[in-house]
Amino acid sequence: MTETKTGGLMTYFRLQIAYFLQFAIWGSFGFALCGYAIQNWGGEGVGLLGAAVPLGAFIGPLVFAPIADRYFPAQRVLACLHLICGILLCVAGTQPTMQYLTVLMFLVGVFYMPTVALMNSVVFKHVPNSNNAPYVFVFGTTGWVVVVLFIQAFFGGGNTNEFFYVGAVCCFLLSVYSLTLPNTPPQTREASSDGKARVPFTALLRKPSFLVFALAILLAGIPACGFLFTMCVSMLSQRGFPAPLALTTINQFSELFFMTALPFCAARFGLKKVLLIGMAAWFLRYACWIDSAFSFAVIGLLLHGMCYSFLYNASYMYGEKIAPPEIRTSVQGFITFLLLGVGQVFGALLAGYVIHENPAPVASDETKITVTEELCDIKDNKIVACNYEDKEFAFNQLKFPAWNDKDQDESAWKYLDLKTTLLGEDKKVEKPAGSKPDGRHLGVDLDKDNNKKITYQEIQEFPEEGRVYNGLLFTRDNLTQLFKELYALNKTVKPEDVKLDEISISRQDYLKLQSTDWSKVFTIPLAMLGIAFFLFLFLGKDPEKNHTEVNTENAA
């Protein structure tokens, strides 16, 4: 690494600790917040809660970044904002309703989001060549991963309110630690002391190359993280992939690699090409996810490092290079406003809209099936007696029996338990002597497993007295009717034209019929990313090197 202005490698180390804590705060509630809310209060209003923190980014960066540019050292503003944010998270953990929690998380966004821009301004100020900034940024990814795993291991993940307090502790630690960071005085004072006139932020907005850059990252930012956070876990879950939330950590591990590669790519190819690669990576990721194969899902997750580092972090590096010194914090705040504010909010709204407009085929009001409601006495997992009445349910009200239920090894549902696919044999499940292996081992090909089928003959192996799934009693007769309806829907024929002995439903078909039409969901974000890519390809420019970097490189 190039030696810094204020202490060489030691300065990098100090900034890396700060960046670690900076994103540990966000990671503490980033994924846990909405899951906690749904568990305690249901899904109504959870969309607004999820948008609360990004909504705060509409206000905070544009208010506090100019303050740091004009009046106070950035490290002192960071200390104050993190202190307030920590207090707000402590109060958030005590809230009895989602409405109050939403208001508090909006305030958390107002006070937290500006700290991302301010922390970037501190990093860029004390790293003489902004191409080396990713050596600090990578510790933000590490902080996110570490705090998520820490909360999952010791504080119940998103099942309790304790993640709020973990985030608050990180805030208080960073509030104190910020005061020890290298001094970053207001840039306008430095400009005044040099006898140079201050360049207003509006002058930069009138620069065509900056306007093209801002429009391109906004167009790419809307279908990026805001869209991703809203739909990713749902998409993985509906397609039956193992441990969907745990799978998303592939994103962060990929990010560690690509963040480390970013300095080389920026120096070798220039930031324009790096940003174009980032936009193309987002496009390729969503194109992969049109296909329902597990292998394509993993490829899309592995691309996250390139997607995030080469778009988000490269955008901050671009802003640092194009902005005059006296307004750099304001420019960082503006980029944060575009990507983490406007992009996140409208991305979440876009995801909600396209998911609603492309429902699962079995959500049709015209398709109905007769099932039975649970009114049974059950002892030792066996049905003793039942008194039930027939009721008609729309498909979107019906809870389907799980294809991969591990308790059904002796029934027709004797297929892979995906929860143990990555972990190996479940030692807690006792198997009768001489029983055949059920495929629970490492290295199972999930794509191949998707083609396994349940046939009419296997349905006849199902216990005649039935079993209870998700509060509903399924008997052999209504399972036959269920699969007859699903087979007809899959083949686009009338149920009455289906012969019983030809019923055959693969696991992939079974899941697809209950899933959002993801191939259509990704159409709009793919179009937006394509427009952003070609706009920046033809009209975007590489930023000019600032004098500090030129002098540093010459000195080297």
Secondary structure, 3 states (H helix, E strand, C coil): CCCCCCCCHHHHHHHHHHHHHHHHHHHHHHCHHHHHHHHHHCCCCHHHHHHHHHHHHHHHHHHHHHHHHHCCCHHHHHHHHHHHHHHHHHHHCCCCCHHHHHHHHHHHHHHHHHHHHHHHHHHHHHCCCHHHCHHHHHHHHHHHHHHHHHHHHHCCCCCCCHHHHHHHHHHHHHHHHHCCCCCCCCHHHHHHHCCCCCCCHHHHHCCHHHHHHHHHHHHHHHHHHHHHHHHHHHHHHHCCCCCHHHHCHHHHHHHHHHHHHHHHHHHHHCHHHHHHHHHHHHHHHHHHHHCCCHHHHHHHHHCHHHHHHHHHHHHHHHHHHHCCHHHHHHHHHHHHHHHHHHHHHHHHHHHHHHHHHCCCHHHCCCCEEEEEECCEEEECCEEEEECCCEEEEEHHHCCCCCCCCHHHCCCCCCCCCHHHCCCCCCCCCCCCCCCCCCCCCCCCCHHHHCCCEEEHHHHCCCCCCCEEECCEEECHHHHHHHHHHHHHHHHCCCHHHCCHHHCEEEHHHHHHCCCCCHHHHCHHHHHHHHHHHHHHHHHCCCCCCCHHHHHHHHHC
